[in-house]
Amino acid sequence: MTEHEALIFEYTIVGPDPQVVDGREIATGIAADWTGTAHDLGRDILKRWLTDPPAEHAEEHVLAVEVTGTNGAYAAVDDPAPAEPSVHALEVAIEAKLIADYAAEQAGKELVEAMREANRGGLSKNRVADKAARVMSRPTALKALKG
């Protein structure tokens, strides 16, 4: 995700189903203007659903809300109550780690593509591996250039 892309959260409202371990999907949606955490969005959606469910789902019992952000954030929330400050801090830290891991994964993919492009542009595989030495081992770089 580049700096210019808007952060979008997708969410799934899950209800109980004895045939499905994690429950079944009741509804899905997108939140493009949310500025809080994925956990807070899940709580907000769950609270609104429990307070005023859509008429076609009035009899549905909600088990949880799962939220996924385009930045790698993820949360599964089963309680609409605000989190205690220490729990909220934990959730923020968890999401920060998920986001960092996702960013690192994306950067790794971009690095491999740049390495391959440099090789296609005339830089030898050995020279590409030398240039990438600060971020990956030589055998890993050479292997990445094969794929």
N, C-alpha and C positions, 0 to 999 in steps of 0.2 A: 504494500500500500504506500503510495507516495504521499508527501505532505499535503498535496492539493486535493486528494480524494476525501470526500466526506465520510465520516464514520457512520456506519449503518449497523444497527442491531436487528437480527432476525430472532423471533421468539416462537416457541411452540408451547401451547397449553396442553398438558397431558392429564388424562383421566385414568382411573383404574380399569384394568381388564385382566381377568383371571387367565386368559390365554396368552397374554404378553407380559413378560417379566417387568419391563419398565413402564408399562401402561400403554394406552393408545392415544394417538393424537386427536385432540378435540378441535383445536383451531391453531392457525398460524398467523403471523403478522410481521410487519417491519416497522421499526422506529428509526427515523432518519434524523431526528432533531434532539435526541436525548443527550444530555451532557454529563450525566452521572455515571455510576458504575453499572456493569451488567447485573450485579446482584440487586442494586436499587431499582433498576428497571423491572426485573423479575418480580420484586415485591410490589411495585406500583401496579403492574399488570394483574397480579394475583389479587391485590386488594380491590381494584376496580371490578374484576370479574366476580369476586365473591359478593361485592356490594350491589352490583347491578349487571347480572349476566345477560347476554343477548337472549332475546325471547326464545329463539330456536334451540338454545342450550340451557334453558332455565333449570332443567332437571339434572343436568350433568354435574357430577361431583369432580372437582378439580384436585388432582394429586400434586401437580407441580407445574412450574413454568421454567422452561429451559431457554436461555438467552445466549446467542453467539454473536460476537462482533466481528466486523471485517478486519479488525486489528488483532484478532486472535483471542480476545476475551471470551470467557465462557462462565456461565453460572447456572445452577439448578436450584430453584427456590421453592420451598414448600410451606413457607410461613410468611404472611404479609406484614407481620409486625416489624417495626424498625429494629435493626440490629443494635445490640449494645455497642458502645464505642470500641471496646477491645475486639469484638467480633468484626465490626466494620473495618477496623484497621487491618485485621487479618485478611478479610476479603479483598481490600484494596491491594495488599501485598501479593496475594495469590494472583489477582488479575494482572498486576504489574509484571509478574514472572511469566505468565502466559503470553502477554503482549511482547515481552522481551524475547521469549523463545520463538515466537512467530516471526518477529522482525529478524532474528538471527537466521532462521530457516530461509526466509525470503532473500536476505543478503547473501547467503550461501549459494542459492540458486542463481542469483544475479552474478556472483563471482564466477561460477562455473561457466555461465554463458559468455561472460567477458573473456575468460581464458580461452574458450573455444574460438571465439571471434578473433582474438589476437593471433591464435595459431592459424586460422584460416587466412588471416591478413599477412602471414609470412613469418611470424615469430616462431622459432622452433619450439617444440614441446619442452625441451630442456630449459630454454630461456624463460618460457612461461612458468615452468615449475620453480625456477630460481626467483622470479618476481613474486610468486605467491608464497614463498617460503615463510614469511612472517605469520601467515594465517592458516597454512596447512603443510603437512609433511610432503616431501618430494614424491614418495610413492602414491600418496593420496591425490596429489595434483596430476600426476601422470595417468592414474586410473580415471580421474574425472575427464581428462582429455580424450580418453578412448570412447567413453559413452556418449 
